[in-house]
Amino acid sequence: MAQEYDVVILGGGTGGYVAAIRSAQLGLKTALVEKGALGGTCLHKGCIPSKALLKSAEVYQLAKNEATHFGVETSGTSLNFARVQARKDEIVNQLHNGVKSLMKKGKIDVYEGTGRMLGPSIFSPMPGTISVEMNSGEENEMLILKNLIIATGSRPRTLPGLELDEQQIMSSDGALAMETLPKSILIVGGGVIGIEWASMLHDFGVDVTVIEYADRIIPTEDEDISKEMKKILSKKGISFAVGAKVLPDTLKKTADSITISADMNGETKEFTAERMLVSVGRQANVEGIGLENTEIQLEKGFVQTKSTFQTKESHIYAIGDVIGGLQLAHVASHEGISAVEHIAGQPVEPLDYTKIAKCIYSSPEASSVGLTEKQAKDQGYDVKVGKFPFAAIGKALVNGNADGFVKIIADRKTDDILGIHMIGSHVTDLISEAGLAMVLDATPWEIASTVHPHPSLSEVMGEAALAVDGKAIHM
């Protein structure tokens, strides 16, 4: 049976379902095609479940090792990992039901099945008609459309020779499904996901070693943040091997251990643990969706788009992880909204990715927006920098966690803020003020002129802004 729509969205992850909601709000007849569960990777295999586990790990550490610092005795504290996983699933299920309710509220037709683009046919002279192979086994549905948005997302990559079995050698997908915790684990990749898992598993009591190819962990972040993260996590007991190239042909597996070697500046070092987590990035889901029936182009495995998110086929858009760039849920959502508004003929400003905040939910947390100090200097800016530590913030001491700092980078010539970088407790919440400052082209003086409540963690923003010009009060 053929159905006609103004907009069809292929993929029901965060970017896809948000695009569908905005499309329905604009009065466009909308359909969403999803072969799995609505919410996609972020809700079921990424953002939400991993943060639920991170919160449990934080509470366990607080109860086991830190509560006495607050005068609270918690002898006999133990970890019920089955309950940890059950809580994670409860949160995911609640949010999943919420997304389904939003689809009904918006009168969005949801097709549960695998969608594939067709070429020009009796259904349409343009490529893009979607044939849906229904999960139910019923006859394929044909969705004839005016506009299509590809939002098929991404999946974990691995390295040649490190084939994932999701038991001993896992991606983050397999790690989320663990029924029991290992005594030890090797994490290959010290980027955002690798560091979040390293922090979480260590706080659960696992012996963690991180192997990173670059010369520092979280190499896309400001160097000062990278150094501070490694210092704090190393002090906790996490081991790091940086500048280490894993040699997959050295992999040895037994029933209860994995051994692998890495080249470190010409020397070979061996690492052994019960399990391995491979966290070396993600690849776009572009296979099997019918790209060959269109003029859509790929570059390095990602769909190529204009600033309007149109592909080479002007009526076919693409958003989210499938186009590369910042592979973040909040980015995909805003890309989806922009694409739909462009379809509806509304004026749309191109997204400025340098003004989008990035977060790492480890313990300590890290967050950033804008340029790193090195990027700013490489782009020719004469920079001035202000840093202020949480150790001088009363609320941080009250909270019992005063590690970390805020760093603000500004242009000495114009006084414009170029980047803001944070590491410490709750900085993934504090970063929104920094993001707004970037959007409004604020100066450090304007942040410093904002009266921040006392005592609060947000005071660190005002002090760091003052520090840019050497005027910090409490340091």
Order of alpha helices (4+ residues) and beta strands (2+ residues): beta-alpha-beta-alpha-alpha-alpha-beta-beta-beta-beta-beta-alpha-beta-alpha-beta-alpha-beta-beta-beta-beta-beta-beta-beta-beta-beta-alpha-beta-beta-alpha-beta-alpha-beta-beta-alpha-alpha-alpha
